[in-house]
Amino acid sequence: MTTRRDRIVAALTGAFAPTRLSVVDESHLHEGHGGWRESGETHFRVAIAAPAFAGKTRLARHRMVNETLAPEFAAGLHALAIEAGEA
């Protein structure tokens, strides 16, 4: 069984071929807050750098990441902090 973190890494790697990628589960920091579940895997922080982001605004980069991870949001991902930059 794959974890949500593994699926996020696979989706972002497949979509953007990043030169840098960090995916951290921060669910434990949001205990008791909206969207939190005892099982975790609800709140993540992503830092990604990829050539695909070249010339894109911060908003465009965030939209690209969010669109790529739409299936995870539909499956229970509640929050995603994104740091996206050019490679």
C-alpha positions as CSV (number, residue, x, y, z in Angstrom):
1,M,0.0,0.0,0.0
2,T,1.4,3.4,-1.0
3,T,1.2,6.4,1.3
4,R,-0.3,9.7,0.2
5,R,3.2,11.2,0.4
6,D,4.5,8.5,-2.0
7,R,1.6,9.3,-4.4
8,I,2.3,13.1,-4.2
9,V,6.0,12.5,-5.0
10,A,5.1,10.2,-7.9
11,A,2.5,12.7,-9.3
12,L,4.8,15.7,-9.1
13,T,7.8,13.8,-10.4
14,G,5.8,12.5,-13.4
15,A,4.3,15.9,-14.2
16,F,7.3,18.2,-13.7
17,A,10.6,16.2,-13.6
18,P,11.7,18.4,-10.7
19,T,15.3,19.2,-10.0
20,R,14.4,19.5,-6.3
21,L,11.5,18.0,-4.5
22,S,10.6,17.8,-0.8
23,V,7.3,16.5,0.5
24,V,6.7,16.7,4.2
25,D,3.6,15.4,6.1
26,E,2.7,18.2,8.6
27,S,-0.6,16.7,9.7
28,H,0.6,16.3,13.3
29,L,0.9,20.1,13.5
30,H,-2.8,20.5,12.7
31,E,-4.3,18.1,15.3
32,G,-7.8,19.2,16.1
33,H,-8.0,21.7,13.2
34,G,-10.4,21.5,10.2
35,G,-9.7,18.6,7.9
36,W,-7.4,16.8,10.3
37,R,-7.9,13.1,10.8
38,E,-6.3,10.8,13.4
39,S,-4.9,8.7,10.6
40,G,-2.9,11.7,9.3
41,E,-1.9,12.4,5.7
42,T,-4.1,15.5,5.5
43,H,-1.7,18.4,5.6
44,F,1.5,18.5,3.5
45,R,4.3,21.0,2.7
46,V,5.8,20.7,-0.8
47,A,9.0,22.5,-2.0
48,I,9.6,21.9,-5.7
49,A,11.8,23.4,-8.4
50,A,11.3,22.5,-12.0
51,P,12.0,23.8,-15.5
52,A,8.2,23.7,-16.1
53,F,7.9,26.7,-13.8
54,A,10.2,29.0,-15.8
55,G,8.6,32.3,-16.6
56,K,5.4,31.4,-14.6
57,T,4.0,33.6,-11.9
58,R,3.7,32.3,-8.3
59,L,0.0,31.9,-8.8
60,A,0.4,29.9,-12.0
61,R,3.0,27.6,-10.4
62,H,0.6,26.9,-7.5
63,R,-2.3,26.2,-9.9
64,M,-0.1,23.7,-11.8
65,V,0.7,21.8,-8.6
66,N,-2.8,21.9,-7.3
67,E,-4.2,20.7,-10.6
68,T,-1.7,17.8,-10.6
69,L,-2.7,16.8,-7.1
70,A,-6.5,17.2,-7.7
71,P,-7.1,13.4,-7.2
72,E,-5.4,13.6,-3.8
73,F,-7.6,16.5,-2.8
74,A,-10.6,14.5,-3.9
75,A,-9.4,11.6,-1.8
76,G,-9.0,13.6,1.5
77,L,-5.9,15.8,1.2
78,H,-7.0,18.9,3.1
79,A,-4.2,21.4,2.9
80,L,-1.0,21.9,0.9
81,A,1.7,24.5,1.5
82,I,3.6,25.1,-1.7
83,E,7.0,26.6,-2.4
84,A,7.5,26.3,-6.2
85,G,10.4,27.8,-8.1
86,E,12.3,27.6,-11.3
87,A,15.0,25.0,-11.7
